[in-house]
Amino acid sequence: MRQRNPKDEIKGLPAACLFVGSLLPDMTEIQLTEYFGTFGKVLKVTILEDKMLQPYAFVQYELVEEMERVLIVDSHRLDDRRLRVDRAKINHTLFVAKLNSTISNLDLRGIASVYGDIENVTIIKNHATNKSRGCGFIKFKYREDAAEAFFVSHTHILSELTP
């Protein structure tokens, strides 16, 4: 069986992603795609479960404007169920530690960019000495790229960056 590769997934702008809660247990990605597709082009729907096995979904639109059309509507119902709909809070920033004290923002950006487009890189510095504290943040453009970098980081990124 082929292992899932995050690079194979359709990527959309994090700002064009919608959170949908209060789903019925038997709701499908097809049902959600059909319903939310009336507001714009849906790139993908992902249904997950929380710790209490309550299903929720992320609906990824192609454009931010399409996702915002959904938010204008006061109430959403599917199969006689009122859905909870909000902007998705998507984390696409990674904290990295144990960095070599000589590594620069540009170096860190170069190493992390093999996983995808980078929005911002910040190495945390001591305010008194202006020297690296050995940690920082990498903000990826897409959550999927941050997730891939996170899973690979224990064997690749950190091994390259440690002193």
C-alpha positions as CSV (number, residue, x, y, z in Angstrom):
1,M,0.0,0.0,0.0
2,R,1.3,3.4,-0.9
3,Q,2.0,5.7,2.0
4,R,0.2,9.1,1.9
5,N,2.5,11.9,0.8
6,P,1.5,15.4,1.9
7,K,3.0,16.8,-1.3
8,D,0.3,14.9,-3.3
9,E,-2.5,16.7,-1.5
10,I,-4.3,19.7,-3.0
11,K,-3.1,22.8,-1.3
12,G,-5.3,25.9,-0.7
13,L,-4.7,29.2,1.0
14,P,-5.1,28.8,4.8
15,A,-7.3,31.9,4.7
16,A,-9.7,30.1,2.4
17,C,-10.3,27.3,4.8
18,L,-13.5,26.8,6.8
19,F,-14.2,24.8,10.0
20,V,-17.5,22.9,10.2
21,G,-18.7,21.4,13.5
22,S,-21.8,19.7,14.8
23,L,-21.8,17.1,12.0
24,L,-23.9,14.0,12.2
25,P,-21.7,10.9,12.5
26,D,-22.8,9.6,9.1
27,M,-22.2,12.8,7.1
28,T,-19.8,12.3,4.2
29,E,-17.3,14.3,2.4
30,I,-19.5,14.1,-0.7
31,Q,-22.5,15.6,1.2
32,L,-20.3,18.5,2.5
33,T,-18.7,19.1,-0.9
34,E,-22.1,19.3,-2.5
35,Y,-23.6,21.7,0.1
36,F,-20.6,24.0,0.5
37,G,-19.9,23.8,-3.3
38,T,-22.9,26.1,-3.7
39,F,-20.8,28.9,-2.3
40,G,-17.7,28.4,-4.5
41,K,-15.2,25.9,-5.7
42,V,-14.3,23.4,-3.0
43,L,-10.8,22.0,-3.4
44,K,-11.2,19.3,-0.7
45,V,-13.2,18.4,2.4
46,T,-11.5,16.5,5.3
47,I,-13.7,15.0,8.0
48,L,-12.0,14.2,11.4
49,E,-13.1,13.3,14.9
50,D,-12.2,14.9,18.2
51,K,-11.3,13.0,21.4
52,M,-15.0,12.4,22.1
53,L,-15.5,10.9,18.6
54,Q,-17.5,13.9,17.5
55,P,-17.0,14.5,13.7
56,Y,-15.9,17.9,12.4
57,A,-14.6,19.0,9.0
58,F,-12.4,21.4,7.2
59,V,-13.6,22.7,3.9
60,Q,-10.9,24.1,1.7
61,Y,-12.0,26.7,-1.0
62,E,-10.0,27.8,-3.9
63,L,-10.5,31.5,-3.1
64,V,-10.9,33.4,0.2
65,E,-13.9,35.2,-1.2
66,E,-15.7,31.9,-1.7
67,M,-15.2,30.9,1.9
68,E,-16.3,34.4,3.1
69,R,-19.7,33.9,1.2
70,V,-20.4,31.0,3.6
71,L,-19.7,33.2,6.7
72,I,-22.3,35.8,5.5
73,V,-25.1,33.3,5.9
74,D,-26.6,33.2,9.4
75,S,-27.4,29.5,9.6
76,H,-26.4,26.4,7.8
77,R,-28.4,23.2,7.8
78,L,-27.7,19.8,6.3
79,D,-29.9,16.8,6.9
80,D,-32.0,18.8,9.4
81,R,-28.8,19.4,11.4
82,R,-27.6,23.0,12.2
83,L,-23.9,23.2,11.4
84,R,-21.4,25.2,13.3
85,V,-19.4,27.2,10.7
86,D,-16.4,29.4,11.3
87,R,-13.0,30.4,9.8
88,A,-10.5,27.6,10.3
89,K,-7.7,28.4,12.7
90,I,-4.9,26.7,10.9
91,N,-1.4,26.5,12.3
92,H,1.3,26.6,9.7
93,T,4.1,27.8,12.0
94,L,6.7,25.5,13.5
95,F,8.9,26.2,16.5
96,V,12.4,24.8,16.0
97,A,15.0,24.4,18.8
98,K,18.6,23.3,19.3
99,L,19.7,25.4,16.4
100,N,23.4,26.1,15.8
101,S,24.1,29.5,17.2
102,T,25.7,30.6,13.9
103,I,22.7,29.8,11.7
104,S,21.0,32.9,10.2
105,N,17.4,33.5,9.2
106,L,18.5,33.0,5.5
107,D,20.2,29.7,6.3
108,L,17.1,28.4,8.2
109,R,14.8,29.6,5.4
110,G,17.0,27.7,2.8
111,I,16.9,24.5,4.8
112,A,13.2,24.6,5.5
113,S,12.2,25.7,2.0
114,V,12.7,22.1,0.7
115,Y,9.3,21.4,2.3
116,G,7.4,24.3,0.6
117,D,7.0,28.0,0.4
118,I,8.0,30.0,3.5
119,E,6.3,33.2,4.6
120,N,8.6,34.1,7.4
121,V,11.5,32.9,9.4
122,T,12.5,34.3,12.8
123,I,15.5,33.2,14.9
124,I,15.0,34.4,18.5
125,K,17.9,36.4,19.8
126,N,19.1,37.6,23.2
127,H,18.2,41.3,23.4
128,A,21.3,42.2,25.4
129,T,23.8,40.4,23.2
130,N,21.9,40.1,19.9
131,K,23.1,36.5,19.7
132,S,20.9,33.5,18.8
133,R,19.1,31.7,21.6
134,G,19.2,28.6,19.5
135,C,15.6,28.5,18.6
136,G,13.1,30.2,16.2
137,F,10.0,30.0,14.1
138,I,9.3,29.0,10.5
139,K,6.0,30.1,9.1
140,F,5.0,28.1,6.0
141,K,2.6,29.3,3.4
142,Y,0.6,26.0,3.6
143,R,-0.3,23.9,6.6
144,E,0.5,20.7,4.6
145,D,4.1,21.8,4.1
146,A,4.4,22.6,7.8
147,A,3.0,19.2,8.7
148,E,5.5,17.4,6.4
149,A,8.4,19.4,7.8
150,F,7.3,18.6,11.3
151,F,7.1,14.9,10.7
152,V,10.5,14.8,9.0
153,S,12.2,17.3,11.3
154,H,13.2,14.7,13.9
155,T,15.4,13.0,11.4
156,H,16.3,15.7,8.9
157,I,16.1,19.3,9.8
158,L,17.2,19.1,13.4
159,S,20.1,16.8,12.5
160,E,21.3,19.5,10.1
161,L,20.9,22.3,12.5
162,T,22.2,21.0,15.8
163,P,25.7,22.0,16.9
